Amino acid sequence: MEPLPLALTVLSALLGSIPFGLILAKSMLGVDLKAMGSGNIGATNAARAGGAGFGVLILLLDALKGFVGPFILHQLGAADHWVAAAGLAAVLGHCYTPFLGWHGGKGVATSLGGIFAFEPWLGGVGLATYAAVLALFRTSAIGSLAGTGVCVAVAWVSPAFSGRLAVQVTLSVICVLIVWRHRSNLAALSQKSDSGSV
């Protein structure tokens, strides 16, 4: 086992576990994100608490958590499986941070940061999909799931990922994790849809 890639993967998990949204909401706004809106510590709830600018700040910081480890490994020429492992570690750290009793965010921004670290064009595809679906449905959860799903689909069909099974599988695992983390949103949307059809 290579010591440097392993160390950077562990570092990615630790960096991913830092709840920037919660910390900055308390220090800058004097509010507890867990007690507001959806109770989530990510950018969408941060925007509800402190406005669009504050939400963008948290989005960038959460994305940076997923970017750093994979980017360094990619620049060092590490194998795909190490780059993918660092990205997954950051997402898991964000979703299940030990600083919040193994609870955390939903992993979308951190995942996007990891994708941008080694395939910026794919990150752009995911971000554009999110923006388009958000504009259409006005629901961040739907945009997040659509953007993540499109990234995974492209990774499996694009020639750029031919022979990169570690990346394809890792992106698929992250997609499943993000869907799982959005299960309450999906249940709420389902109930809303059912009530609207009555």
Rosetta blueprint (number, residue, H / E / L):
1 M L
2 E L
3 P H
4 L H
5 P H
6 L H
7 A H
8 L H
9 T H
10 V H
11 L H
12 S H
13 A H
14 L H
15 L H
16 G H
17 S L
18 I L
19 P L
20 F H
21 G H
22 L H
23 I H
24 L H
25 A H
26 K H
27 S H
28 M H
29 L H
30 G L
31 V L
32 D L
33 L H
34 K H
35 A H
36 M L
37 G L
38 S L
39 G L
40 N L
41 I L
42 G L
43 A H
44 T H
45 N H
46 A H
47 A H
48 R H
49 A H
50 G H
51 G L
52 A H
53 G H
54 F H
55 G H
56 V H
57 L H
58 I H
59 L H
60 L H
61 L H
62 D H
63 A H
64 L H
65 K H
66 G H
67 F H
68 V H
69 G H
70 P H
71 F H
72 I H
73 L H
74 H H
75 Q H
76 L L
77 G L
78 A L
79 A L
80 D H
81 H H
82 W H
83 V H
84 A H
85 A H
86 A H
87 G H
88 L H
89 A H
90 A H
91 V H
92 L H
93 G H
94 H H
95 C H
96 Y L
97 T E
98 P H
99 F H
100 L H
101 G L
102 W L
103 H E
104 G L
105 G L
106 K L
107 G L
108 V H
109 A H
110 T H
111 S H
112 L H
113 G H
114 G H
115 I H
116 F H
117 A H
118 F H
119 E L
120 P H
121 W H
122 L H
123 G H
124 G H
125 V H
126 G H
127 L H
128 A H
129 T H
130 Y H
131 A H
132 A H
133 V H
134 L H
135 A H
136 L H
137 F H
138 R L
139 T L
140 S H
141 A H
142 I H
143 G H
144 S H
145 L H
146 A H
147 G H
148 T H
149 G H
150 V H
151 C H
152 V H
153 A H
154 V H
155 A H
156 W H
157 V H
158 S L
159 P H
160 A H
161 F H
162 S L
163 G L
164 R L
165 L H
166 A H
167 V H
168 Q H
169 V H
170 T H
171 L H
172 S H
173 V H
174 I H
175 C H
176 V H
177 L H
178 I H
179 V H
180 W H
181 R H
182 H L
183 R H
184 S H
185 N H
186 L H
187 A H
188 A H
189 L H
190 S H
191 Q H
192 K H
193 S H
194 D H
195 S H
196 G H
197 S H
198 V L
